[in-house]
Amino acid sequence: MSDSTPTPPPEGGTPPPNQPPPPPTSEQPPAPPGPPPGGPSYGQPPPPQGQSYGQPPPPSGPPQGQSYGQPYAGGPPGGYSPAPGYGPPTGGIGQPADLLMRFLARLIDNIVVGIVNAIIAVILLVGIFGLHGGGYMSIGGGYAYGALSGIIGAAILLAYFSLMESRTGQTLGKMLLKLKTVGPDGNPPSLEVAVRRNFWVALGALAVVPIVGGFVGGLAELVIVIMIAVTISQSPVREGWHDKFAGGTRVLKIG
């Protein structure tokens, strides 16, 4: 009887009868290649644009110690600075008053003082020219009337604004519209500061200059009014040219 080497069964077949199965092999199939170092595992999405593998994602909430709805503590995003000419909010209580409110307050004051000046002008007219105007054609009669009415009107205007603002910081117009003039220290301005702030209302006194005095005074007042309106609208704290000239006065909303 000759020795014969058992023939292995064909691939995928079964061993012949009376032949033991082949011994199990210790070799294991190779494991599939893993993800690259620091990379995402299978089934995970790629990182956001601008972020490499292995970096933690940025926080989705506000910075630590800051709640939602509050402005970012580091300033405007992107490093942008506020546009020039913009500053603190205006029009609220304790905030600088808007140009329109200040204009309306000044208009009310001018109407009140204008009524007083009109009454005085009538008294002067009667006193100088008489009830029948017989002295109208007298030499110097017209000049005397214009000069006196201009000086008295300018004095009344300057005294009204300076005294009212230096005592309480409010004229009648400012009282009605809940405005108040304050100095750099937050208190009503002194009489000197109030006079410097309102000196331009007395330019009507230039009527003492014959022929052109009244025209020059009225034109100068108009130019200053335009300058004040422009500087108030361009200032972040609504500070007009006359406020700066007086040393830094402000008009605040108090109600």
C-alpha positions in Angstrom: 0.0 0.0 0.0 1.6 3.2 -1.2 1.5 6.6 0.7 -0.5 9.2 -1.2 -0.6 12.9 -0.4 -4.2 14.1 0.0 -5.2 16.4 -2.7 -6.7 19.7 -1.5 -10.2 20.3 -2.6 -10.8 22.8 -5.4 -11.4 26.3 -4.4 -15.0 26.7 -3.2 -15.5 22.9 -3.0 -15.9 20.5 -0.1 -13.2 18.1 1.2 -13.6 14.5 0.0 -15.0 12.0 2.5 -12.7 10.4 5.1 -10.3 13.4 4.8 -9.9 15.8 7.6 -10.6 19.5 6.9 -7.5 21.8 6.5 -6.2 23.3 9.7 -7.3 26.9 10.3 -4.9 29.6 9.4 -3.7 32.3 11.8 -3.6 35.0 9.2 -6.3 37.7 9.4 -7.5 39.8 6.5 -5.9 43.2 6.4 -7.9 46.0 8.1 -9.2 48.8 5.8 -7.0 51.9 5.7 -8.0 54.4 8.5 -8.5 58.2 8.1 -5.4 60.5 7.8 -4.0 61.9 11.1 -6.2 64.7 12.3 -8.8 64.1 9.6 -12.4 63.4 10.0 -13.7 59.9 10.6 -16.0 58.2 8.1 -19.5 59.8 7.9 -18.4 63.2 9.2 -18.7 66.3 7.1 -15.5 68.3 6.0 -14.5 71.2 8.2 -15.8 74.8 7.4 -13.9 76.9 4.9 -10.8 78.4 6.3 -10.5 75.8 9.1 -8.1 72.8 8.9 -8.6 69.3 10.2 -8.1 68.8 13.9 -9.0 72.4 14.9 -11.9 73.0 17.3 -14.9 74.7 15.7 -15.4 78.4 16.7 -18.0 79.1 19.4 -21.5 79.7 18.1 -22.6 81.9 21.0 -21.5 85.4 22.2 -18.2 85.9 24.0 -17.9 84.7 27.6 -19.6 87.1 30.0 -21.8 88.7 27.3 -25.4 87.9 26.7 -27.4 87.9 23.5 -28.7 91.2 22.3 -25.7 93.2 23.6 -23.3 94.9 21.1 -20.0 93.2 20.5 -17.5 94.4 23.0 -14.7 94.5 20.5 -16.3 97.2 18.4 -17.9 97.1 15.0 -17.2 94.0 13.0 -14.5 94.1 10.4 -12.7 97.0 12.1 -15.0 99.7 10.7 -15.2 102.9 12.7 -18.4 105.0 13.0 -19.0 107.4 10.2 -17.9 111.0 10.9 -20.5 113.3 12.2 -22.3 110.7 14.2 -22.2 110.5 17.9 -24.4 110.0 20.9 -28.1 109.8 20.3 -30.0 113.1 20.6 -33.5 114.2 21.4 -34.0 112.0 24.5 -34.2 113.2 28.1 -30.8 114.4 29.2 -29.5 114.3 25.6 -28.7 117.3 23.3 -31.8 118.8 21.8 -32.4 118.6 18.0 -32.2 121.5 15.7 -35.9 121.6 15.1 -36.8 121.8 18.8 -34.3 124.6 19.4 -35.6 126.5 16.4 -39.1 126.3 17.6 -38.1 127.5 21.1 -36.2 130.5 19.6 -39.2 131.2 17.4 -41.5 131.4 20.4 -39.1 133.7 22.2 -38.8 136.0 19.2 -42.6 136.3 19.0 -42.9 137.2 22.7 -40.1 139.7 22.6 -41.3 141.0 19.2 -44.7 141.9 20.7 -42.9 143.9 23.5 -40.7 145.7 20.9 -43.8 146.5 18.8 -45.5 148.2 21.7 -42.3 150.2 22.5 -41.9 151.2 18.9 -45.5 152.6 18.8 -44.8 154.6 22.0 -41.6 156.0 20.4 -43.4 156.8 17.2 -46.1 158.7 19.0 -43.5 160.5 21.2 -41.3 161.5 18.4 -43.7 162.4 15.6 -46.9 163.1 17.6 -50.3 161.6 17.1 -50.7 163.2 13.7 -47.2 162.5 12.5 -46.5 166.2 12.1 -42.8 165.7 13.0 -42.3 163.0 10.5 -40.8 165.3 7.9 -38.6 167.1 10.4 -34.9 167.0 10.0 -33.5 163.9 11.7 -36.9 162.6 12.8 -36.7 159.4 10.8 -33.2 158.7 11.8 -33.9 159.3 15.5 -36.8 156.9 15.4 -34.8 154.2 13.6 -31.8 154.5 15.9 -33.8 154.5 19.1 -36.0 151.6 18.2 -33.0 149.6 17.0 -31.0 150.2 20.2 -34.0 149.6 22.5 -35.0 146.4 20.6 -31.5 145.1 20.7 -31.1 145.8 24.4 -34.4 144.0 25.2 -33.5 141.0 23.2 -30.0 140.6 24.7 -31.3 141.2 28.2 -34.2 138.7 27.8 -32.0 135.8 26.6 -29.0 136.5 28.8 -30.9 137.0 32.1 -33.3 134.1 31.6 -30.6 131.7 30.6 -28.2 132.7 33.4 -30.9 132.3 36.1 -32.6 129.1 35.2 -31.2 128.1 31.8 -34.6 128.5 30.3 -36.4 131.1 28.3 -40.2 131.0 27.8 -39.8 129.0 24.6 -37.4 126.5 26.3 -39.9 126.1 29.2 -42.7 125.2 26.8 -40.6 122.7 24.9 -38.8 121.2 27.9 -35.3 122.4 27.0 -32.5 123.9 29.1 -29.3 125.7 28.4 -26.3 124.5 30.5 -22.7 125.4 30.7 -19.7 123.1 30.5 -20.2 122.2 34.2 -23.8 121.1 33.7 -25.3 124.2 35.5 -27.0 127.2 34.0 -24.4 129.5 32.4 -23.2 132.6 34.1 -24.4 136.0 33.0 -21.1 136.6 31.2 -21.3 133.3 29.3 -25.0 133.9 28.4 -24.1 137.4 27.0 -21.4 135.9 24.9 -23.8 133.2 23.7 -26.5 135.7 22.6 -24.5 138.8 21.6 -25.6 138.4 18.0 -29.2 139.2 18.8 -28.1 142.8 19.6 -26.8 143.5 16.1 -29.9 145.5 15.4 -28.2 148.3 17.4 -26.2 149.0 14.2 -29.2 151.0 13.2 -27.4 154.0 14.8 -25.3 154.1 11.7 -27.1 156.3 9.2 -28.6 154.9 6.0 -26.9 151.4 5.9 -26.7 150.6 9.6 -30.1 148.8 9.8 -29.4 146.8 6.6 -26.0 145.7 7.7 -27.2 144.7 11.2 -30.1 142.6 9.7 -27.8 140.9 7.2 -25.2 140.1 9.9 -27.9 138.5 12.0 -29.1 136.4 9.1 -25.6 135.1 8.3 -25.0 134.1 12.0 -28.4 132.3 12.1 -27.4 130.3 9.1 -24.0 129.5 10.6 -25.6 128.4 13.9 -28.1 126.1 12.1 -25.3 124.5 10.0 -23.0 123.9 12.9 -25.8 122.5 15.1 -26.8 120.0 12.4 -23.2 118.9 11.8 -22.1 118.6 15.5 -22.4 115.1 17.1 -23.5 116.9 20.4 -25.6 119.5 18.6 -23.2 122.3 19.6 -23.7 125.5 17.6 -21.2 128.1 16.7 -22.5 130.4 19.4 -22.2 127.6 21.9 -18.5 127.1 21.1 -18.0 130.9 21.3 -19.5 130.9 24.8 -17.1 128.2 26.0 -19.1 125.0 25.4 -22.7 125.6 26.3 -25.3 123.0 25.4 -29.1 122.8 25.1 -30.5 119.6 26.6 -33.9 117.9 26.5 -35.2 117.7 30.1 -38.7 116.3 29.6 
